[in-house]
Amino acid sequence: MEIKRDLTDRLIEWKNQSNRKPILLQGARQIGKSWLMEKFGKEHFEYWVKFDFDRNPELKSIFQQKKDPSRLIKELSLYCDSPIIAGKTLIIFDEIQECEEALNSLKYFCEDTPEFHIIAAGSLLGVAVRKKRMSVPVGKITPIRMYPISFREFLRASDPKTFDYAESLEEIGHLPEIILNKLNMEYKRYNICGGMPAATVALLENQGMSVLESELQGILDLYELDFSKYADPLQVTRIRGLWHSLPAQLSKENRKFIYRIIRSGARSKDYEDALMWLEDAGMIHKVKCISKPGMPLSAYEEDAFKIYACDCGLLRRLAKVPADVILSGNAGYTEFKGAMAENMVLQSLLTQEIDDVMHYWSSGNTAEIEFIIQHGSDIIPVEVKAEGNIAGRSLSEYTKKYNPNMRIRFSSLNLQYNGGLLSSPSPLSCWTSRLLSMIKI
């Protein structure tokens, strides 16, 4: 089964631009970057060629001399069967972090031969750039961040009719009960498998839970190997400890990251590099606390922060939460259920055209808003409830203090808008931008 990725539409727009730059595709391991580049080449170009600097290290010597694009194209042509023709061939540079000279060559392709279509990507690219102090040709590339399969993409494959209904929404109002039930059920299934392509396909093809769990565990094991392979020896233990503390960090009622959960006596200065490594690898998202909802949000950041996993399926597996607990709503799952709900909403928000989603607000121990987003000129508080229980005073306290034009609450309840509050089923968090466009403040 192939799952259509929304990013393909953006790549098509890029292909048709006259002033395009080479793309640098970034994202966590195993989210399908190589698959997407190859599929895009097969479906939208007459030819496509791929140069993998990890599998074919001899390619590096081509770029270690003069970086003249015309000469590079001639020599690269000797390593592929398909012709390299400007406007007709997609050139793929995979695992580009293995060759800094190839990364730098993107600048010259941009300046001298913009007629060529080039997409570059690499595993742990951010980690390699920081560790090797590699220079990235800023301004000469189009950086694109890729994420795991979103619930929107999942729903399109799992239940096309319900997906079409969500896509056809033109106004905010109660959804038919059958649509709401289907959305909530598919959202639970997505909660189980997450957006890693191998695990998602295993669920959608009904390959069985043992296969699905094996796929997720395989990715976690690969990440563990990456710690040892790509991190400095002194940092490996700290990176591993921080990563494995994630379920415990999120199981607290207050999700604020606490270093002593990793180990007794742990200090922030000891784990700064480990935290940065996991961020650079795309494995975690760091959401920073703000003192008040001012613009820009970054101007009001405090030291406190929360971290979430790049994928809810990996987080579930890392926490060793069985799939049947997700479906049954086991009583002992209460706190972590809230964390999973927040993680999934964050994943949805990140895939949309929202200016800033990486902040939250806290008022001591009395109130907390899960996310504060900037959408255009609006600063919007976003509350996340795991199910239909919307009790709590945090959003009310925030509203009294700051009087926002708009608030959002995600839960399992039906869709409605009343008095500046957009109440939306959590599955529709993937359509947040569209829902906001229907509202006139």
Helices and strands as residue ranges (DSSP letters): H 7-15, E 23-26, H 33-44, E 47-52, G 57-59, H 60-63, H 69-76, G 77-79, E 89-94, G 96-98, H 100-112, E 117-121, H 125-132, E 142-145, H 151-158, H 160-167, H 177-193, H 197-204, H 209-230, H 233-244, H 246-251, G 259-261, H 268-280, E 284-290, G 297-300, E 301-309, H 312-318, H 323-328, G 331-333, H 334-350, E 356-363, E 367-375, E 378-384, H 394-402, E 407-411, E 416-418, E 421-425, G 426-431, H 432-437
